[in-house]
Amino acid sequence: MEHVIVRTGTDGRPTAVLSSGREWAVGAEPVRWFERVNWWETRRRMPKGLSRVDVEVLQLQVRLGRNAGSALTTMLLERDGMGGGWRLREAVADAA
């Protein structure tokens, strides 16, 4: 998964995502939830000191650049437990 940078406003809400050298402006209300992690599928043992069994997921509707007329793309971001940043899980362009 690609690491991305999420820019936030003064209220802590996401305003933009930097991915592959491009800036995507958030165009709709973000949705956040937590999912259970099957750590045993990726590791033989739970990492010491990381007793993490949930991962934070952020769904953002974004537009490329500042063009308010461009189509929305849905990005699913997953919190990187090691560094606290975000990784791009999936991006789906609007087909309308």
Backbone as XML, in Angstrom:
<?xml version="1.0"?>
<chain id="A" units="angstrom">
  <residue number="1" name="MET">
    <atom name="N" x="0.843" y="-1.181" z="0.000"/>
    <atom name="CA" x="0.000" y="0.000" z="0.000"/>
    <atom name="C" x="0.888" y="1.245" z="0.000"/>
  </residue>
  <residue number="2" name="GLU">
    <atom name="N" x="0.478" y="2.211" z="-0.760"/>
    <atom name="CA" x="1.204" y="3.481" z="-0.875"/>
    <atom name="C" x="0.935" y="4.367" z="0.350"/>
  </residue>
  <residue number="3" name="HIS">
    <atom name="N" x="1.988" y="4.964" z="0.874"/>
    <atom name="CA" x="1.817" y="5.925" z="1.958"/>
    <atom name="C" x="1.389" y="7.262" z="1.367"/>
  </residue>
  <residue number="4" name="VAL">
    <atom name="N" x="0.439" y="7.925" z="2.010"/>
    <atom name="CA" x="-0.054" y="9.220" z="1.564"/>
    <atom name="C" x="0.007" y="10.195" z="2.736"/>
  </residue>
  <residue number="5" name="ILE">
    <atom name="N" x="-0.069" y="11.473" z="2.412"/>
    <atom name="CA" x="-0.101" y="12.519" z="3.431"/>
    <atom name="C" x="-1.497" y="13.106" z="3.453"/>
  </residue>
  <residue number="6" name="VAL">
    <atom name="N" x="-2.095" y="13.184" z="4.629"/>
    <atom name="CA" x="-3.420" y="13.774" z="4.795"/>
    <atom name="C" x="-3.249" y="15.125" z="5.464"/>
  </residue>
  <residue number="7" name="ARG">
    <atom name="N" x="-3.641" y="16.178" z="4.763"/>
    <atom name="CA" x="-3.614" y="17.524" z="5.344"/>
    <atom name="C" x="-4.929" y="17.773" z="6.056"/>
  </residue>
  <residue number="8" name="THR">
    <atom name="N" x="-4.836" y="18.454" z="7.197"/>
    <atom name="CA" x="-6.038" y="18.728" z="7.975"/>
    <atom name="C" x="-6.170" y="20.221" z="8.227"/>
  </residue>
  <residue number="9" name="GLY">
    <atom name="N" x="-7.407" y="20.650" z="8.495"/>
    <atom name="CA" x="-7.684" y="22.030" z="8.856"/>
    <atom name="C" x="-7.436" y="22.235" z="10.339"/>
  </residue>
  <residue number="10" name="THR">
    <atom name="N" x="-7.700" y="23.429" z="10.799"/>
    <atom name="CA" x="-7.485" y="23.749" z="12.215"/>
    <atom name="C" x="-8.396" y="22.936" z="13.131"/>
  </residue>
  <residue number="11" name="ASP">
    <atom name="N" x="-9.510" y="22.447" z="12.593"/>
    <atom name="CA" x="-10.434" y="21.634" z="13.391"/>
    <atom name="C" x="-10.081" y="20.144" z="13.361"/>
  </residue>
  <residue number="12" name="GLY">
    <atom name="N" x="-9.004" y="19.770" z="12.654"/>
    <atom name="CA" x="-8.567" y="18.387" z="12.584"/>
    <atom name="C" x="-9.209" y="17.571" z="11.483"/>
  </residue>
  <residue number="13" name="ARG">
    <atom name="N" x="-10.123" y="18.163" z="10.719"/>
    <atom name="CA" x="-10.785" y="17.442" z="9.633"/>
    <atom name="C" x="-9.909" y="17.453" z="8.389"/>
  </residue>
  <residue number="14" name="PRO">
    <atom name="N" x="-9.871" y="16.334" z="7.644"/>
    <atom name="CA" x="-9.062" y="16.258" z="6.428"/>
    <atom name="C" x="-9.502" y="17.285" z="5.380"/>
  </residue>
  <residue number="15" name="THR">
    <atom name="N" x="-8.534" y="17.952" z="4.764"/>
    <atom name="CA" x="-8.826" y="18.921" z="3.707"/>
    <atom name="C" x="-8.231" y="18.508" z="2.366"/>
  </residue>
  <residue number="16" name="ALA">
    <atom name="N" x="-7.156" y="17.705" z="2.390"/>
    <atom name="CA" x="-6.499" y="17.284" z="1.152"/>
    <atom name="C" x="-5.680" y="16.025" z="1.401"/>
  </residue>
  <residue number="17" name="VAL">
    <atom name="N" x="-5.424" y="15.300" z="0.300"/>
    <atom name="CA" x="-4.583" y="14.103" z="0.338"/>
    <atom name="C" x="-3.498" y="14.276" z="-0.714"/>
  </residue>
  <residue number="18" name="LEU">
    <atom name="N" x="-2.245" y="14.046" z="-0.329"/>
    <atom name="CA" x="-1.132" y="14.065" z="-1.271"/>
    <atom name="C" x="-0.778" y="12.620" z="-1.594"/>
  </residue>
  <residue number="19" name="SER">
    <atom name="N" x="-0.941" y="12.251" z="-2.881"/>
    <atom name="CA" x="-0.705" y="10.884" z="-3.316"/>
    <atom name="C" x="-0.011" y="10.902" z="-4.669"/>
  </residue>
  <residue number="20" name="SER">
    <atom name="N" x="1.111" y="10.205" z="-4.772"/>
    <atom name="CA" x="1.871" y="10.097" z="-6.036"/>
    <atom name="C" x="2.174" y="11.459" z="-6.645"/>
  </residue>
  <residue number="21" name="GLY">
    <atom name="N" x="2.513" y="12.413" z="-5.813"/>
    <atom name="CA" x="2.876" y="13.742" z="-6.299"/>
    <atom name="C" x="1.702" y="14.619" z="-6.691"/>
  </residue>
  <residue number="22" name="ARG">
    <atom name="N" x="0.492" y="14.170" z="-6.456"/>
    <atom name="CA" x="-0.708" y="14.951" z="-6.783"/>
    <atom name="C" x="-1.458" y="15.318" z="-5.513"/>
  </residue>
  <residue number="23" name="GLU">
    <atom name="N" x="-2.124" y="16.460" z="-5.551"/>
    <atom name="CA" x="-2.937" y="16.886" z="-4.413"/>
    <atom name="C" x="-4.407" y="16.713" z="-4.754"/>
  </residue>
  <residue number="24" name="TRP">
    <atom name="N" x="-5.111" y="16.037" z="-3.872"/>
    <atom name="CA" x="-6.540" y="15.779" z="-4.021"/>
    <atom name="C" x="-7.269" y="16.539" z="-2.922"/>
  </residue>
  <residue number="25" name="ALA">
    <atom name="N" x="-8.191" y="17.424" z="-3.294"/>
    <atom name="CA" x="-8.955" y="18.209" z="-2.319"/>
    <atom name="C" x="-10.175" y="17.413" z="-1.865"/>
  </residue>
  <residue number="26" name="VAL">
    <atom name="N" x="-10.438" y="17.415" z="-0.570"/>
    <atom name="CA" x="-11.602" y="16.716" z="-0.024"/>
    <atom name="C" x="-12.858" y="17.474" z="-0.452"/>
  </residue>
  <residue number="27" name="GLY">
    <atom name="N" x="-13.816" y="16.741" z="-1.055"/>
    <atom name="CA" x="-15.007" y="17.372" z="-1.604"/>
    <atom name="C" x="-16.306" y="16.987" z="-0.914"/>
  </residue>
  <residue number="28" name="ALA">
    <atom name="N" x="-16.241" y="16.178" z="0.138"/>
    <atom name="CA" x="-17.444" y="15.749" z="0.862"/>
    <atom name="C" x="-17.051" y="15.404" z="2.294"/>
  </residue>
  <residue number="29" name="GLU">
    <atom name="N" x="-18.056" y="15.217" z="3.119"/>
    <atom name="CA" x="-17.832" y="14.890" z="4.530"/>
    <atom name="C" x="-17.082" y="13.558" z="4.661"/>
  </residue>
  <residue number="30" name="PRO">
    <atom name="N" x="-15.959" y="13.523" z="5.397"/>
    <atom name="CA" x="-15.231" y="12.264" z="5.583"/>
    <atom name="C" x="-16.019" y="11.275" z="6.452"/>
  </residue>
  <residue number="31" name="VAL">
    <atom name="N" x="-15.761" y="9.984" z="6.230"/>
    <atom name="CA" x="-16.367" y="8.927" z="7.036"/>
    <atom name="C" x="-15.219" y="8.128" z="7.659"/>
  </residue>
  <residue number="32" name="ARG">
    <atom name="N" x="-15.315" y="7.894" z="8.976"/>
    <atom name="CA" x="-14.244" y="7.201" z="9.698"/>
    <atom name="C" x="-14.831" y="6.032" z="10.486"/>
  </residue>
  <residue number="33" name="TRP">
    <atom name="N" x="-14.125" y="4.890" z="10.464"/>
    <atom name="CA" x="-14.538" y="3.738" z="11.250"/>
    <atom name="C" x="-13.314" y="2.907" z="11.610"/>
  </residue>
  <residue number="34" name="PHE">
    <atom name="N" x="-13.528" y="1.871" z="12.420"/>
    <atom name="CA" x="-12.463" y="0.971" z="12.834"/>
    <atom name="C" x="-12.812" y="-0.444" z="12.410"/>
  </residue>
  <residue number="35" name="GLU">
    <atom name="N" x="-11.783" y="-1.208" z="11.996"/>
    <atom name="CA" x="-11.971" y="-2.594" z="11.582"/>
    <atom name="C" x="-11.057" y="-3.489" z="12.397"/>
  </residue>
  <residue number="36" name="ARG">
    <atom name="N" x="-11.503" y="-4.707" z="12.624"/>
    <atom name="CA" x="-10.698" y="-5.703" z="13.332"/>
    <atom name="C" x="-9.579" y="-6.179" z="12.406"/>
  </residue>
  <residue number="37" name="VAL">
    <atom name="N" x="-8.373" y="-6.338" z="12.943"/>
    <atom name="CA" x="-7.209" y="-6.778" z="12.171"/>
    <atom name="C" x="-6.918" y="-8.238" z="12.484"/>
  </residue>
  <residue number="38" name="ASN">
    <atom name="N" x="-6.735" y="-9.048" z="11.451"/>
    <atom name="CA" x="-6.320" y="-10.444" z="11.627"/>
    <atom name="C" x="-4.797" y="-10.481" z="11.616"/>
  </residue>
  <residue number="39" name="TRP">
    <atom name="N" x="-4.182" y="-10.067" z="12.721"/>
    <atom name="CA" x="-2.719" y="-9.954" z="12.773"/>
    <atom name="C" x="-2.030" y="-11.287" z="12.536"/>
  </residue>
  <residue number="40" name="TRP">
    <atom name="N" x="-2.700" y="-12.390" z="12.839"/>
    <atom name="CA" x="-2.096" y="-13.703" z="12.677"/>
    <atom name="C" x="-1.919" y="-14.090" z="11.206"/>
  </residue>
  <residue number="41" name="GLU">
    <atom name="N" x="-2.582" y="-13.362" z="10.290"/>
    <atom name="CA" x="-2.425" y="-13.655" z="8.868"/>
    <atom name="C" x="-1.156" y="-13.031" z="8.295"/>
  </residue>
  <residue number="42" name="THR">
    <atom name="N" x="-0.621" y="-12.031" z="8.979"/>
    <atom name="CA" x="0.584" y="-11.371" z="8.479"/>
    <atom name="C" x="1.809" y="-11.616" z="9.354"/>
  </residue>
  <residue number="43" name="ARG">
    <atom name="N" x="1.586" y="-12.061" z="10.597"/>
    <atom name="CA" x="2.700" y="-12.301" z="11.526"/>
    <atom name="C" x="2.454" y="-13.595" z="12.288"/>
  </residue>
  <residue number="44" name="ARG">
    <atom name="N" x="3.533" y="-14.191" z="12.741"/>
    <atom name="CA" x="3.403" y="-15.408" z="13.546"/>
    <atom name="C" x="3.007" y="-15.072" z="14.975"/>
  </residue>
  <residue number="45" name="ARG">
    <atom name="N" x="3.399" y="-13.877" z="15.439"/>
    <atom name="CA" x="3.094" y="-13.456" z="16.808"/>
    <atom name="C" x="2.634" y="-12.006" z="16.781"/>
  </residue>
  <residue number="46" name="MET">
    <atom name="N" x="1.833" y="-11.649" z="17.761"/>
    <atom name="CA" x="1.430" y="-10.249" z="17.872"/>
    <atom name="C" x="2.680" y="-9.441" z="18.232"/>
  </residue>
  <residue number="47" name="PRO">
    <atom name="N" x="2.924" y="-8.327" z="17.537"/>
    <atom name="CA" x="4.117" y="-7.527" z="17.831"/>
    <atom name="C" x="4.138" y="-7.049" z="19.276"/>
  </residue>
  <residue number="48" name="LYS">
    <atom name="N" x="5.280" y="-7.200" z="19.903"/>
    <atom name="CA" x="5.437" y="-6.817" z="21.312"/>
    <atom name="C" x="5.151" y="-5.336" z="21.491"/>
  </residue>
  <residue number="49" name="GLY">
    <atom name="N" x="4.314" y="-5.010" z="22.452"/>
    <atom name="CA" x="4.001" y="-3.627" z="22.773"/>
    <atom name="C" x="2.986" y="-2.976" z="21.858"/>
  </residue>
  <residue number="50" name="LEU">
    <atom name="N" x="2.523" y="-3.680" z="20.834"/>
    <atom name="CA" x="1.576" y="-3.090" z="19.882"/>
    <atom name="C" x="0.191" y="-3.682" z="20.006"/>
  </residue>
  <residue number="51" name="SER">
    <atom name="N" x="-0.206" y="-4.217" z="21.071"/>
    <atom name="CA" x="-1.460" y="-4.942" z="21.233"/>
    <atom name="C" x="-2.627" y="-4.328" z="20.464"/>
  </residue>
  <residue number="52" name="ARG">
    <atom name="N" x="-2.410" y="-4.066" z="19.217"/>
    <atom name="CA" x="-3.382" y="-3.418" z="18.342"/>
    <atom name="C" x="-4.197" y="-4.484" z="17.614"/>
  </residue>
  <residue number="53" name="VAL">
    <atom name="N" x="-5.494" y="-4.446" z="17.769"/>
    <atom name="CA" x="-6.350" y="-5.386" z="17.058"/>
    <atom name="C" x="-7.353" y="-4.664" z="16.166"/>
  </residue>
  <residue number="54" name="ASP">
    <atom name="N" x="-7.367" y="-3.355" z="16.217"/>
    <atom name="CA" x="-8.240" y="-2.561" z="15.366"/>
    <atom name="C" x="-7.395" y="-1.617" z="14.524"/>
  </residue>
  <residue number="55" name="VAL">
    <atom name="N" x="-7.899" y="-1.315" z="13.336"/>
    <atom name="CA" x="-7.224" y="-0.355" z="12.464"/>
    <atom name="C" x="-8.233" y="0.729" z="12.087"/>
  </residue>
  <residue number="56" name="GLU">
    <atom name="N" x="-7.776" y="1.967" z="12.069"/>
    <atom name="CA" x="-8.629" y="3.094" z="11.702"/>
    <atom name="C" x="-8.682" y="3.203" z="10.186"/>
  </residue>
  <residue number="57" name="VAL">
    <atom name="N" x="-9.883" y="3.387" z="9.651"/>
    <atom name="CA" x="-10.088" y="3.535" z="8.213"/>
    <atom name="C" x="-10.793" y="4.860" z="7.966"/>
  </residue>
  <residue number="58" name="LEU">
    <atom name="N" x="-10.371" y="5.553" z="6.920"/>
    <atom name="CA" x="-10.933" y="6.849" z="6.567"/>
    <atom name="C" x="-11.363" y="6.800" z="5.109"/>
  </residue>
  <residue number="59" name="GLN">
    <atom name="N" x="-12.634" y="7.101" z="4.850"/>
    <atom name="CA" x="-13.144" y="7.167" z="3.480"/>
    <atom name="C" x="-13.310" y="8.624" z="3.118"/>
  </residue>
  <residue number="60" name="LEU">
    <atom name="N" x="-12.659" y="9.024" z="2.029"/>
    <atom name="CA" x="-12.722" y="10.414" z="1.583"/>
    <atom name="C" x="-13.189" y="10.492" z="0.140"/>
  </residue>
  <residue number="61" name="GLN">
    <atom name="N" x="-14.043" y="11.461" z="-0.133"/>
    <atom name="CA" x="-14.428" y="11.804" z="-1.498"/>
    <atom name="C" x="-13.539" y="12.984" z="-1.886"/>
  </residue>
  <residue number="62" name="VAL">
    <atom name="N" x="-12.711" y="12.814" z="-2.912"/>
    <atom name="CA" x="-11.718" y="13.834" z="-3.260"/>
    <atom name="C" x="-11.812" y="14.211" z="-4.736"/>
  </residue>
  <residue number="63" name="ARG">
    <atom name="N" x="-11.315" y="15.416" z="-5.029"/>
    <atom name="CA" x="-11.223" y="15.912" z="-6.406"/>
    <atom name="C" x="-9.770" y="16.239" z="-6.690"/>
  </residue>
  <residue number="64" name="LEU">
    <atom name="N" x="-9.335" y="15.970" z="-7.903"/>
    <atom name="CA" x="-7.958" y="16.266" z="-8.280"/>
    <atom name="C" x="-7.753" y="17.764" z="-8.335"/>
  </residue>
  <residue number="65" name="GLY">
    <atom name="N" x="-6.795" y="18.264" z="-7.567"/>
    <atom name="CA" x="-6.504" y="19.692" z="-7.537"/>
    <atom name="C" x="-7.634" y="20.487" z="-6.913"/>
  </residue>
  <residue number="66" name="ARG">
    <atom name="N" x="-7.757" y="21.727" z="-7.330"/>
    <atom name="CA" x="-8.787" y="22.622" z="-6.779"/>
    <atom name="C" x="-9.954" y="22.815" z="-7.747"/>
  </residue>
  <residue number="67" name="ASN">
    <atom name="N" x="-10.073" y="21.956" z="-8.754"/>
    <atom name="CA" x="-11.122" y="22.059" z="-9.757"/>
    <atom name="C" x="-12.436" y="21.521" z="-9.189"/>
  </residue>
  <residue number="68" name="ALA">
    <atom name="N" x="-13.334" y="22.403" z="-8.816"/>
    <atom name="CA" x="-14.617" y="22.005" z="-8.215"/>
    <atom name="C" x="-15.495" y="21.225" z="-9.197"/>
  </residue>
  <residue number="69" name="GLY">
    <atom name="N" x="-15.198" y="21.298" z="-10.495"/>
    <atom name="CA" x="-15.996" y="20.597" z="-11.490"/>
    <atom name="C" x="-15.499" y="19.203" z="-11.820"/>
  </residue>
  <residue number="70" name="SER">
    <atom name="N" x="-14.348" y="18.811" z="-11.281"/>
    <atom name="CA" x="-13.816" y="17.487" z="-11.603"/>
    <atom name="C" x="-14.596" y="16.397" z="-10.866"/>
  </residue>
  <residue number="71" name="ALA">
    <atom name="N" x="-14.570" y="15.203" z="-11.422"/>
    <atom name="CA" x="-15.304" y="14.075" z="-10.834"/>
    <atom name="C" x="-14.712" y="13.696" z="-9.485"/>
  </residue>
  <residue number="72" name="LEU">
    <atom name="N" x="-15.564" y="13.192" z="-8.618"/>
    <atom name="CA" x="-15.104" y="12.729" z="-7.310"/>
    <atom name="C" x="-14.476" y="11.344" z="-7.431"/>
  </residue>
  <residue number="73" name="THR">
    <atom name="N" x="-13.468" y="11.123" z="-6.625"/>
    <atom name="CA" x="-12.831" y="9.819" z="-6.473"/>
    <atom name="C" x="-12.944" y="9.432" z="-5.010"/>
  </residue>
  <residue number="74" name="THR">
    <atom name="N" x="-13.293" y="8.181" z="-4.747"/>
    <atom name="CA" x="-13.382" y="7.697" z="-3.373"/>
    <atom name="C" x="-12.064" y="7.052" z="-2.997"/>
  </residue>
  <residue number="75" name="MET">
    <atom name="N" x="-11.457" y="7.534" z="-1.916"/>
    <atom name="CA" x="-10.219" y="6.958" z="-1.398"/>
    <atom name="C" x="-10.498" y="6.314" z="-0.051"/>
  </residue>
  <residue number="76" name="LEU">
    <atom name="N" x="-10.035" y="5.084" z="0.103"/>
    <atom name="CA" x="-10.070" y="4.407" z="1.391"/>
    <atom name="C" x="-8.649" y="4.410" z="1.934"/>
  </residue>
  <residue number="77" name="LEU">
    <atom name="N" x="-8.470" y="5.049" z="3.075"/>
    <atom name="CA" x="-7.159" y="5.150" z="3.700"/>
    <atom name="C" x="-7.154" y="4.334" z="4.977"/>
  </residue>
  <residue number="78" name="GLU">
    <atom name="N" x="-6.019" y="3.733" z="5.268"/>
    <atom name="CA" x="-5.855" y="2.914" z="6.463"/>
    <atom name="C" x="-4.732" y="3.512" z="7.302"/>
  </residue>
  <residue number="79" name="ARG">
    <atom name="N" x="-4.961" y="3.647" z="8.595"/>
    <atom name="CA" x="-3.952" y="4.203" z="9.498"/>
    <atom name="C" x="-2.765" y="3.255" z="9.587"/>
  </residue>
  <residue number="80" name="ASP">
    <atom name="N" x="-1.571" y="3.795" z="9.418"/>
    <atom name="CA" x="-0.335" y="3.032" z="9.560"/>
    <atom name="C" x="0.001" y="2.965" z="11.040"/>
  </residue>
  <residue number="81" name="GLY">
    <atom name="N" x="-0.119" y="1.790" z="11.621"/>
    <atom name="CA" x="0.103" y="1.629" z="13.053"/>
    <atom name="C" x="1.521" y="1.903" z="13.498"/>
  </residue>
  <residue number="82" name="MET">
    <atom name="N" x="2.493" y="1.780" z="12.616"/>
    <atom name="CA" x="3.883" y="1.960" z="13.004"/>
    <atom name="C" x="4.257" y="3.435" z="13.128"/>
  </residue>
  <residue number="83" name="GLY">
    <atom name="N" x="3.871" y="4.250" z="12.142"/>
    <atom name="CA" x="4.291" y="5.647" z="12.149"/>
    <atom name="C" x="3.172" y="6.641" z="12.382"/>
  </residue>
  <residue number="84" name="GLY">
    <atom name="N" x="1.938" y="6.167" z="12.394"/>
    <atom name="CA" x="0.817" y="7.052" z="12.630"/>
    <atom name="C" x="0.313" y="7.761" z="11.390"/>
  </residue>
  <residue number="85" name="GLY">
    <atom name="N" x="0.935" y="7.519" z="10.235"/>
    <atom name="CA" x="0.488" y="8.127" z="8.990"/>
    <atom name="C" x="-0.646" y="7.333" z="8.364"/>
  </residue>
  <residue number="86" name="TRP">
    <atom name="N" x="-0.851" y="7.551" z="7.074"/>
    <atom name="CA" x="-1.936" y="6.887" z="6.352"/>
    <atom name="C" x="-1.384" y="6.148" z="5.140"/>
  </residue>
  <residue number="87" name="ARG">
    <atom name="N" x="-2.061" y="5.045" z="4.775"/>
    <atom name="CA" x="-1.744" y="4.289" z="3.568"/>
    <atom name="C" x="-2.999" y="4.201" z="2.714"/>
  </residue>
  <residue number="88" name="LEU">
    <atom name="N" x="-2.814" y="4.304" z="1.409"/>
    <atom name="CA" x="-3.930" y="4.214" z="0.470"/>
    <atom name="C" x="-4.273" y="2.748" z="0.261"/>
  </residue>
  <residue number="89" name="ARG">
    <atom name="N" x="-5.463" y="2.359" z="0.701"/>
    <atom name="CA" x="-5.927" y="0.980" z="0.540"/>
    <atom name="C" x="-6.547" y="0.801" z="-0.843"/>
  </residue>
  <residue number="90" name="GLU">
    <atom name="N" x="-7.350" y="1.799" z="-1.263"/>
    <atom name="CA" x="-8.075" y="1.690" z="-2.536"/>
    <atom name="C" x="-8.522" y="3.071" z="-2.989"/>
  </residue>
  <residue number="91" name="ALA">
    <atom name="N" x="-8.550" y="3.285" z="-4.307"/>
    <atom name="CA" x="-9.088" y="4.515" z="-4.879"/>
    <atom name="C" x="-9.969" y="4.136" z="-6.058"/>
  </residue>
  <residue number="92" name="VAL">
    <atom name="N" x="-11.214" y="4.621" z="-6.042"/>
    <atom name="CA" x="-12.180" y="4.295" z="-7.100"/>
    <atom name="C" x="-12.735" y="5.585" z="-7.659"/>
  </residue>
  <residue number="93" name="ALA">
    <atom name="N" x="-12.549" y="5.814" z="-8.965"/>
    <atom name="CA" x="-13.058" y="7.011" z="-9.612"/>
    <atom name="C" x="-14.560" y="6.882" z="-9.840"/>
  </residue>
  <residue number="94" name="ASP">
    <atom name="N" x="-15.258" y="8.008" z="-9.778"/>
    <atom name="CA" x="-16.699" y="8.032" z="-10.024"/>
    <atom name="C" x="-16.936" y="7.747" z="-11.498"/>
  </residue>
  <residue number="95" name="ALA">
    <atom name="N" x="-17.805" y="6.794" z="-11.783"/>
    <atom name="CA" x="-18.070" y="6.380" z="-13.159"/>
    <atom name="C" x="-19.287" y="7.092" z="-13.754"/>
  </residue>
  <residue number="96" name="ALA">
    <atom name="N" x="-19.838" y="8.073" z="-13.088"/>
    <atom name="CA" x="-21.050" y="8.739" z="-13.565"/>
    <atom name="C" x="-20.794" y="9.616" z="-14.756"/>
  </residue>
</chain>
